[in-house]
Amino acid sequence: MKTDGLTITRDEFIDKLAGFGISARLYYPCLHRQKVFTKICKQTDAEFPNSVEFSKTALSLPIFPEITDEEINHVTASVRQTVLEHSKN
């Protein structure tokens, strides 16, 4: 999720969605920062700028087999409202 056009950060966006009862978060952090990888190779953020940028802006919305149309509509309406309220334009 690119936040360039918004007046809030990704984490603030997640907090806003939580206010609507929606659990959103970062599911895919930088792999080179994970303990299993830091033990075997010493990689720095400078070597993975795209991964670092993704970890700052990525957002995972609820998705699961049992999600109902009503829940999907609630998520999309909440995302839309948050974007509209915090758009720089």
C-alpha positions as CSV (number, residue, x, y, z in Angstrom):
1,M,0.0,0.0,0.0
2,K,1.6,3.2,-1.1
3,T,0.9,5.9,1.4
4,D,2.4,8.8,-0.6
5,G,-1.1,10.2,-1.3
6,L,-2.3,9.9,2.3
7,T,-1.8,12.1,5.4
8,I,-1.4,9.0,7.6
9,T,1.2,6.2,7.9
10,R,0.5,2.5,7.2
11,D,0.4,1.9,11.0
12,E,-2.1,4.7,11.5
13,F,-4.2,3.3,8.7
14,I,-4.2,-0.1,10.5
15,D,-5.3,1.7,13.7
16,K,-8.1,3.4,11.8
17,L,-9.3,0.0,10.5
18,A,-9.1,-1.4,14.0
19,G,-11.6,1.3,14.9
20,F,-14.0,-0.3,12.4
21,G,-13.4,-3.7,13.9
22,I,-11.1,-4.8,11.1
23,S,-7.9,-6.6,11.9
24,A,-5.2,-5.6,9.4
25,R,-1.4,-6.0,9.8
26,L,1.9,-6.7,8.1
27,Y,2.1,-10.4,7.4
28,Y,5.3,-10.4,5.4
29,P,8.2,-8.6,7.3
30,C,11.7,-8.3,5.8
31,L,13.1,-11.8,5.6
32,H,16.7,-10.7,6.0
33,R,15.7,-9.3,9.5
34,Q,14.2,-12.6,10.7
35,K,16.3,-14.5,13.3
36,V,16.6,-17.6,11.2
37,F,18.3,-15.7,8.5
38,T,20.4,-13.3,10.6
39,K,22.1,-16.3,12.1
40,I,23.4,-17.6,8.7
41,C,24.0,-14.4,6.8
42,K,24.7,-10.8,7.8
43,Q,22.6,-8.8,5.4
44,T,21.8,-5.1,5.9
45,D,18.8,-3.1,5.1
46,A,20.9,-1.2,2.5
47,E,21.2,-4.4,0.5
48,F,17.4,-4.9,0.4
49,P,15.8,-1.4,-0.1
50,N,12.7,-2.8,-1.8
51,S,12.1,-5.2,1.0
52,V,12.5,-2.5,3.6
53,E,10.2,-0.1,1.8
54,F,7.6,-2.9,1.4
55,S,7.8,-3.7,5.2
56,K,7.0,0.0,5.9
57,T,4.0,0.2,3.6
58,A,2.5,-3.3,3.1
59,L,-0.9,-4.1,4.5
60,S,-2.8,-7.3,4.7
61,L,-6.5,-7.2,4.9
62,P,-8.8,-10.0,6.2
63,I,-9.1,-12.9,3.8
64,F,-10.3,-16.4,4.7
65,P,-12.6,-19.0,3.1
66,E,-15.6,-18.2,5.3
67,I,-15.6,-14.4,4.8
68,T,-19.1,-13.3,3.9
69,D,-20.1,-10.7,1.3
70,E,-21.3,-8.5,4.2
71,E,-17.8,-8.7,5.7
72,I,-16.1,-7.9,2.4
73,N,-18.4,-4.9,1.9
74,H,-17.6,-3.7,5.4
75,V,-13.8,-4.0,4.8
76,T,-13.9,-2.3,1.5
77,A,-16.2,0.5,2.7
78,S,-13.9,1.1,5.7
79,V,-10.8,1.2,3.6
80,R,-12.5,3.6,1.2
81,Q,-13.7,5.8,4.0
82,T,-10.2,5.9,5.6
83,V,-8.6,6.7,2.2
84,L,-11.1,9.5,1.5
85,E,-10.7,11.0,5.0
86,H,-6.9,11.0,4.8
87,S,-6.3,11.8,1.1
88,K,-3.8,14.6,0.4
89,N,-5.9,15.7,-2.5
